[in-house]
Amino acid sequence: MMKMSFEVTARKLFGLKYERLARTLFLDLVVFWGLHISGLQVEIAPFILYLMSGAFSGGVMWQALSSGDNRTNLENMFMLPFEGRSLVFFYVAALGAYTLLTKTAGLLAVVWAVSRWSWVEILGSVLCALAAVAVVSCLYPLRLGRTDAYAFYVWPERRRRTVKVHHRCSVWRYLFRYLMAHKNYLVNTAAMWGVACVLPVLLGQMEARFVLSIGFAILSLNTPLCILLSCDPALEQAVRFLPGQGRAFCIPYCLFLFGFDLTADIIFLCSWQLQIGGVILLHILTAVTFALLSAAGSVLLEWYCPIQGWKIESDLWHHPRKYVVPAVMLLLAGLVSMF
């Protein structure tokens, strides 16, 4: 019975015959071999390797445990007789395997391909990832102050009884309500603003005309805010169902993303001015342009190419499509630096 809980969760994440796992591992192998034969080499300290492996794996594992899409599976398991420790072990083992084999493996494939590592360092990075998954699995239940199997159940949010009625619909109101209902989106945005503060320290050795546009491209990588249609299929259907809703939704959504992207770019410019100096009006205009282009690109991708077929929210956060807009922005940054 308990092994069945592993099978149910694993097949939901990897596919009925584990075809998604095989496809993902094959793509990781292709990426590793492609980068390896390209000759690209980046010097990365072992401590940074261990930190990336542990922090990334721990973050993905926490997202997987927090995903509301696992609620149905657990509800079905709770209906049958179960032994608490065994259920927790096999459930966590399935999510841990998902984290390590589909997410961490991709990161390590890239890192291992572009740097030279000994077997000791490779083993150390794997052990750090395993340790991070184990630690998160132990810490996650404590957020509710309990240690039984029900601590892993994502309880539905309680709705307030009194709801203010608005006679006019507002996309802006929806976007901000959605943001306040998903605090992890705010945490991710705050983290990007923190990255904007430290980027001048990392990139300050180069000239501003080469680096600032690259910084703007990096700061466009704010995944959660760029997948609002993908993560809510019901909203996507509602927006597409009525005539004229595409324009009514996409324009406010684009301005919404533009505001957050521009805020990150302004923080980056202020940090650059305080630490290095030399910010001019042209740099401010470049920040506005990059923020607007990245916001428009993200909205166009959501409208024409929404992510479908995902199993849990972590699939959305780490989908390869998240790199399309930043990659285009990096290419544009290279062109801008030339002129």
VOKOL-927461 format. One record per residue (C-alpha): residue number from 1; z, x, y. Coordinates in nm, 2 decimals. Last residue first. Layout:
% residues N
NODE, NUM, Z, X, Y;
...
***
This chain:
% residues 339
NODE, 339, -3.05, 2.70, 5.08;
NODE, 338, -2.98, 2.85, 4.74;
NODE, 337, -2.63, 2.71, 4.74;
NODE, 336, -2.77, 2.35, 4.77;
NODE, 335, -3.00, 2.40, 4.46;
NODE, 334, -2.70, 2.52, 4.26;
NODE, 333, -2.49, 2.24, 4.38;
NODE, 332, -2.77, 1.99, 4.27;
NODE, 331, -2.75, 2.14, 3.92;
NODE, 330, -2.38, 2.10, 3.93;
NODE, 329, -2.41, 1.74, 4.05;
NODE, 328, -2.65, 1.66, 3.76;
NODE, 327, -2.39, 1.81, 3.52;
NODE, 326, -2.11, 1.61, 3.69;
NODE, 325, -2.31, 1.29, 3.65;
NODE, 324, -2.40, 1.35, 3.28;
NODE, 323, -2.06, 1.48, 3.17;
NODE, 322, -1.90, 1.15, 3.11;
NODE, 321, -2.19, 1.05, 2.88;
NODE, 320, -2.05, 1.28, 2.62;
NODE, 319, -1.77, 1.02, 2.55;
NODE, 318, -1.42, 1.16, 2.59;
NODE, 317, -1.26, 0.88, 2.79;
NODE, 316, -1.46, 0.61, 2.62;
NODE, 315, -1.37, 0.73, 2.27;
NODE, 314, -1.01, 0.75, 2.38;
NODE, 313, -1.02, 0.38, 2.45;
NODE, 312, -1.05, 0.30, 2.08;
NODE, 311, -1.34, 0.20, 1.86;
NODE, 310, -1.65, 0.25, 2.07;
NODE, 309, -1.98, 0.07, 1.98;
NODE, 308, -2.10, 0.05, 2.34;
NODE, 307, -2.10, 0.28, 2.64;
NODE, 306, -2.29, 0.11, 2.93;
NODE, 305, -2.64, 0.25, 3.00;
NODE, 304, -2.80, 0.04, 3.28;
NODE, 303, -2.50, -0.08, 3.48;
NODE, 302, -2.25, 0.19, 3.39;
NODE, 301, -2.50, 0.46, 3.44;
NODE, 300, -2.60, 0.32, 3.77;
NODE, 299, -2.24, 0.30, 3.88;
NODE, 298, -2.17, 0.66, 3.79;
NODE, 297, -2.48, 0.78, 3.97;
NODE, 296, -2.39, 0.59, 4.28;
NODE, 295, -2.04, 0.74, 4.28;
NODE, 294, -2.17, 1.09, 4.22;
NODE, 293, -2.43, 1.05, 4.50;
NODE, 292, -2.18, 0.92, 4.75;
NODE, 291, -1.92, 1.19, 4.68;
NODE, 290, -2.18, 1.46, 4.69;
NODE, 289, -2.32, 1.34, 5.02;
NODE, 288, -1.97, 1.31, 5.18;
NODE, 287, -1.87, 1.66, 5.06;
NODE, 286, -2.20, 1.80, 5.20;
NODE, 285, -2.13, 1.64, 5.54;
NODE, 284, -1.79, 1.80, 5.54;
NODE, 283, -1.93, 2.14, 5.45;
NODE, 282, -2.19, 2.11, 5.73;
NODE, 281, -1.91, 2.03, 5.98;
NODE, 280, -1.74, 2.37, 5.91;
NODE, 279, -1.48, 2.50, 5.68;
NODE, 278, -1.41, 2.87, 5.74;
NODE, 277, -1.06, 2.91, 5.61;
NODE, 276, -0.92, 3.07, 5.30;
NODE, 275, -0.59, 2.91, 5.21;
NODE, 274, -0.54, 2.64, 5.46;
NODE, 273, -0.92, 2.57, 5.50;
NODE, 272, -0.97, 2.56, 5.12;
NODE, 271, -0.68, 2.33, 5.07;
NODE, 270, -0.82, 2.09, 5.34;
NODE, 269, -1.16, 2.11, 5.18;
NODE, 268, -1.03, 2.03, 4.83;
NODE, 267, -0.82, 1.74, 4.97;
NODE, 266, -1.13, 1.61, 5.14;
NODE, 265, -1.33, 1.64, 4.82;
NODE, 264, -1.06, 1.44, 4.62;
NODE, 263, -1.05, 1.17, 4.89;
NODE, 262, -1.44, 1.16, 4.89;
NODE, 261, -1.44, 1.09, 4.51;
NODE, 260, -1.17, 0.82, 4.54;
NODE, 259, -1.35, 0.64, 4.83;
NODE, 258, -1.70, 0.68, 4.67;
NODE, 257, -1.57, 0.52, 4.35;
NODE, 256, -1.47, 0.20, 4.54;
NODE, 255, -1.79, 0.21, 4.75;
NODE, 254, -1.99, 0.21, 4.42;
NODE, 253, -1.78, -0.07, 4.28;
NODE, 252, -1.83, -0.27, 4.60;
NODE, 251, -2.21, -0.22, 4.57;
NODE, 250, -2.22, -0.28, 4.20;
NODE, 249, -2.04, -0.61, 4.18;
NODE, 248, -2.24, -0.83, 4.43;
NODE, 247, -2.56, -0.64, 4.34;
NODE, 246, -2.52, -0.71, 3.98;
NODE, 245, -2.39, -1.06, 4.04;
NODE, 244, -2.71, -1.19, 4.19;
NODE, 243, -2.78, -1.43, 3.91;
NODE, 242, -2.48, -1.51, 3.69;
NODE, 241, -2.45, -1.38, 3.33;
NODE, 240, -2.46, -1.00, 3.40;
NODE, 239, -2.12, -0.99, 3.57;
NODE, 238, -1.96, -1.22, 3.32;
NODE, 237, -2.10, -1.02, 3.02;
NODE, 236, -1.98, -0.69, 3.17;
NODE, 235, -1.64, -0.84, 3.24;
NODE, 234, -1.61, -0.95, 2.88;
NODE, 233, -1.72, -0.61, 2.76;
NODE, 232, -1.42, -0.44, 2.94;
NODE, 231, -1.41, -0.07, 2.87;
NODE, 230, -1.78, -0.01, 2.93;
NODE, 229, -1.78, -0.21, 3.26;
NODE, 228, -1.49, -0.01, 3.41;
NODE, 227, -1.62, 0.32, 3.28;
NODE, 226, -1.63, 0.53, 3.60;
NODE, 225, -1.27, 0.49, 3.70;
NODE, 224, -1.15, 0.64, 3.38;
NODE, 223, -1.37, 0.95, 3.38;
NODE, 222, -1.30, 1.12, 3.71;
NODE, 221, -1.54, 1.42, 3.67;
NODE, 220, -1.67, 1.41, 4.03;
NODE, 219, -1.42, 1.68, 4.12;
NODE, 218, -1.63, 1.94, 3.94;
NODE, 217, -1.94, 1.86, 4.14;
NODE, 216, -1.75, 1.89, 4.47;
NODE, 215, -1.61, 2.22, 4.36;
NODE, 214, -1.96, 2.35, 4.29;
NODE, 213, -2.07, 2.24, 4.64;
NODE, 212, -1.78, 2.44, 4.78;
NODE, 211, -1.85, 2.75, 4.58;
NODE, 210, -2.18, 2.90, 4.69;
NODE, 209, -2.17, 2.82, 5.06;
NODE, 208, -1.80, 2.91, 5.06;
NODE, 207, -1.86, 3.27, 4.94;
NODE, 206, -1.69, 3.38, 4.62;
NODE, 205, -1.35, 3.51, 4.55;
NODE, 204, -1.19, 3.18, 4.64;
NODE, 203, -1.30, 3.00, 4.33;
NODE, 202, -0.97, 2.99, 4.13;
NODE, 201, -0.73, 2.98, 4.43;
NODE, 200, -0.96, 2.74, 4.62;
NODE, 199, -0.96, 2.51, 4.31;
NODE, 198, -0.58, 2.47, 4.32;
NODE, 197, -0.56, 2.17, 4.56;
NODE, 196, -0.86, 1.99, 4.42;
NODE, 195, -0.71, 2.02, 4.07;
NODE, 194, -0.40, 1.84, 4.20;
NODE, 193, -0.63, 1.56, 4.33;
NODE, 192, -0.79, 1.54, 3.99;
NODE, 191, -0.44, 1.51, 3.84;
NODE, 190, -0.36, 1.22, 4.08;
NODE, 189, -0.68, 1.05, 3.96;
NODE, 188, -0.57, 1.09, 3.60;
NODE, 187, -0.23, 0.95, 3.68;
NODE, 186, -0.38, 0.66, 3.86;
NODE, 185, -0.60, 0.58, 3.56;
NODE, 184, -0.29, 0.60, 3.34;
NODE, 183, -0.13, 0.33, 3.56;
NODE, 182, -0.37, 0.07, 3.42;
NODE, 181, -0.25, -0.26, 3.57;
NODE, 180, -0.26, -0.12, 3.92;
NODE, 179, -0.62, -0.01, 3.88;
NODE, 178, -0.72, -0.35, 3.74;
NODE, 177, -0.56, -0.51, 4.04;
NODE, 176, -0.74, -0.27, 4.27;
NODE, 175, -1.08, -0.34, 4.12;
NODE, 174, -1.02, -0.72, 4.10;
NODE, 173, -0.92, -0.75, 4.46;
NODE, 172, -1.23, -0.54, 4.57;
NODE, 171, -1.45, -0.76, 4.36;
NODE, 170, -1.33, -1.07, 4.55;
NODE, 169, -1.36, -1.43, 4.45;
NODE, 168, -1.28, -1.68, 4.71;
NODE, 167, -1.02, -1.96, 4.68;
NODE, 166, -0.74, -1.72, 4.59;
NODE, 165, -0.44, -1.85, 4.39;
NODE, 164, -0.13, -1.64, 4.38;
NODE, 163, 0.01, -1.63, 4.04;
NODE, 162, 0.36, -1.74, 3.95;
NODE, 161, 0.44, -1.72, 3.58;
NODE, 160, 0.39, -1.34, 3.57;
NODE, 159, 0.20, -1.22, 3.27;
NODE, 158, 0.37, -1.02, 3.01;
NODE, 157, 0.18, -0.72, 2.89;
NODE, 156, 0.08, -0.71, 2.52;
NODE, 155, 0.30, -0.49, 2.31;
NODE, 154, 0.14, -0.17, 2.18;
NODE, 153, 0.30, -0.12, 1.84;
NODE, 152, 0.41, 0.23, 1.76;
NODE, 151, 0.78, 0.15, 1.82;
NODE, 150, 0.74, -0.12, 1.56;
NODE, 149, 0.74, 0.14, 1.28;
NODE, 148, 1.10, 0.24, 1.36;
NODE, 147, 1.23, 0.50, 1.60;
NODE, 146, 1.35, 0.31, 1.90;
NODE, 145, 1.42, 0.39, 2.27;
NODE, 144, 1.09, 0.24, 2.38;
NODE, 143, 0.96, 0.57, 2.52;
NODE, 142, 1.12, 0.73, 2.21;
NODE, 141, 0.83, 0.61, 1.99;
NODE, 140, 0.59, 0.85, 2.16;
NODE, 139, 0.80, 1.17, 2.14;
NODE, 138, 0.77, 1.23, 1.76;
NODE, 137, 0.40, 1.16, 1.75;
NODE, 136, 0.35, 1.37, 2.06;
NODE, 135, 0.53, 1.66, 1.89;
NODE, 134, 0.32, 1.64, 1.58;
NODE, 133, -0.01, 1.62, 1.76;
NODE, 132, 0.09, 1.92, 1.98;
NODE, 131, 0.19, 2.12, 1.68;
NODE, 130, -0.14, 2.06, 1.50;
NODE, 129, -0.33, 2.16, 1.82;
NODE, 128, -0.11, 2.47, 1.85;
NODE, 127, -0.17, 2.56, 1.48;
NODE, 126, -0.55, 2.53, 1.53;
NODE, 125, -0.53, 2.76, 1.83;
NODE, 124, -0.32, 3.01, 1.64;
NODE, 123, -0.56, 3.02, 1.35;
NODE, 122, -0.84, 3.11, 1.58;
NODE, 121, -0.63, 3.37, 1.75;
NODE, 120, -0.54, 3.53, 1.41;
NODE, 119, -0.90, 3.51, 1.29;
NODE, 118, -1.00, 3.72, 1.59;
NODE, 117, -1.18, 3.57, 1.88;
NODE, 116, -1.49, 3.66, 2.08;
NODE, 115, -1.58, 3.40, 2.34;
NODE, 114, -1.86, 3.15, 2.41;
NODE, 113, -1.88, 2.99, 2.06;
NODE, 112, -1.50, 2.97, 2.01;
NODE, 111, -1.46, 2.78, 2.33;
NODE, 110, -1.74, 2.53, 2.26;
NODE, 109, -1.64, 2.46, 1.90;
NODE, 108, -1.28, 2.45, 2.00;
NODE, 107, -1.35, 2.16, 2.24;
NODE, 106, -1.55, 1.97, 1.99;
NODE, 105, -1.30, 2.02, 1.71;
NODE, 104, -1.02, 1.89, 1.94;
NODE, 103, -1.20, 1.56, 1.98;
NODE, 102, -1.34, 1.43, 1.65;
NODE, 101, -1.16, 1.63, 1.38;
NODE, 100, -0.83, 1.69, 1.56;
NODE, 99, -0.77, 1.35, 1.73;
NODE, 98, -0.91, 1.14, 1.45;
NODE, 97, -0.70, 1.34, 1.19;
NODE, 96, -0.39, 1.28, 1.41;
NODE, 95, -0.47, 0.90, 1.43;
NODE, 94, -0.50, 0.88, 1.05;
NODE, 93, -0.18, 1.09, 1.00;
NODE, 92, 0.01, 0.88, 1.25;
NODE, 91, -0.07, 0.56, 1.05;
NODE, 90, 0.00, 0.74, 0.72;
NODE, 89, 0.34, 0.87, 0.84;
NODE, 88, 0.44, 0.55, 1.02;
NODE, 87, 0.37, 0.33, 0.72;
NODE, 86, 0.56, 0.57, 0.49;
NODE, 85, 0.86, 0.58, 0.72;
NODE, 84, 0.88, 0.20, 0.76;
NODE, 83, 0.84, 0.08, 0.41;
NODE, 82, 0.60, -0.21, 0.41;
NODE, 81, 0.58, -0.57, 0.29;
NODE, 80, 0.26, -0.73, 0.44;
NODE, 79, 0.24, -0.91, 0.78;
NODE, 78, 0.32, -0.58, 0.96;
NODE, 77, 0.00, -0.43, 0.83;
NODE, 76, -0.21, -0.70, 0.99;
NODE, 75, -0.03, -0.67, 1.32;
NODE, 74, -0.08, -0.29, 1.31;
NODE, 73, -0.45, -0.33, 1.27;
NODE, 72, -0.47, -0.58, 1.55;
NODE, 71, -0.27, -0.37, 1.79;
NODE, 70, -0.49, -0.06, 1.74;
NODE, 69, -0.72, -0.17, 2.03;
NODE, 68, -0.43, -0.15, 2.27;
NODE, 67, -0.46, 0.23, 2.28;
NODE, 66, -0.13, 0.40, 2.34;
NODE, 65, -0.13, 0.59, 2.02;
NODE, 64, -0.48, 0.71, 2.07;
NODE, 63, -0.41, 0.81, 2.44;
NODE, 62, -0.10, 1.01, 2.32;
NODE, 61, -0.31, 1.18, 2.06;
NODE, 60, -0.58, 1.27, 2.32;
NODE, 59, -0.32, 1.42, 2.55;
NODE, 58, -0.15, 1.62, 2.28;
NODE, 57, -0.48, 1.76, 2.16;
NODE, 56, -0.59, 1.86, 2.51;
NODE, 55, -0.26, 2.02, 2.59;
NODE, 54, -0.23, 2.21, 2.26;
NODE, 53, -0.59, 2.35, 2.24;
NODE, 52, -0.61, 2.43, 2.61;
NODE, 51, -0.27, 2.61, 2.61;
NODE, 50, -0.36, 2.81, 2.30;
NODE, 49, -0.69, 2.92, 2.45;
NODE, 48, -0.53, 2.99, 2.78;
NODE, 47, -0.27, 3.21, 2.61;
NODE, 46, -0.55, 3.39, 2.42;
NODE, 45, -0.71, 3.49, 2.75;
NODE, 44, -1.07, 3.36, 2.80;
NODE, 43, -1.36, 3.59, 2.88;
NODE, 42, -1.68, 3.40, 2.88;
NODE, 41, -1.99, 3.50, 2.69;
NODE, 40, -2.33, 3.32, 2.68;
NODE, 39, -2.55, 3.49, 2.42;
NODE, 38, -2.75, 3.18, 2.35;
NODE, 37, -2.70, 3.23, 1.98;
NODE, 36, -2.34, 3.12, 2.00;
NODE, 35, -2.40, 2.83, 2.23;
NODE, 34, -2.65, 2.67, 2.00;
NODE, 33, -2.45, 2.75, 1.69;
NODE, 32, -2.13, 2.59, 1.83;
NODE, 31, -2.32, 2.28, 1.97;
NODE, 30, -2.50, 2.23, 1.64;
NODE, 29, -2.17, 2.26, 1.45;
NODE, 28, -2.00, 2.01, 1.68;
NODE, 27, -2.30, 1.77, 1.63;
NODE, 26, -2.25, 1.80, 1.25;
NODE, 25, -1.88, 1.73, 1.29;
NODE, 24, -1.95, 1.42, 1.49;
NODE, 23, -2.20, 1.28, 1.25;
NODE, 22, -1.98, 1.34, 0.95;
NODE, 21, -1.69, 1.17, 1.13;
NODE, 20, -1.90, 0.88, 1.23;
NODE, 19, -2.03, 0.83, 0.88;
NODE, 18, -1.67, 0.80, 0.73;
NODE, 17, -1.80, 0.54, 0.49;
NODE, 16, -1.67, 0.24, 0.68;
NODE, 15, -1.67, 0.43, 1.01;
NODE, 14, -1.45, 0.71, 1.14;
NODE, 13, -1.20, 0.52, 1.36;
NODE, 12, -1.18, 0.19, 1.18;
NODE, 11, -1.22, 0.36, 0.85;
NODE, 10, -0.93, 0.58, 0.93;
NODE, 9, -0.70, 0.30, 1.03;
NODE, 8, -0.77, 0.09, 0.72;
NODE, 7, -0.77, 0.39, 0.49;
NODE, 6, -0.43, 0.52, 0.62;
NODE, 5, -0.28, 0.17, 0.59;
NODE, 4, -0.41, 0.16, 0.23;
NODE, 3, -0.22, 0.48, 0.16;
NODE, 2, 0.09, 0.27, 0.24;
NODE, 1, 0.00, 0.00, 0.00;
***
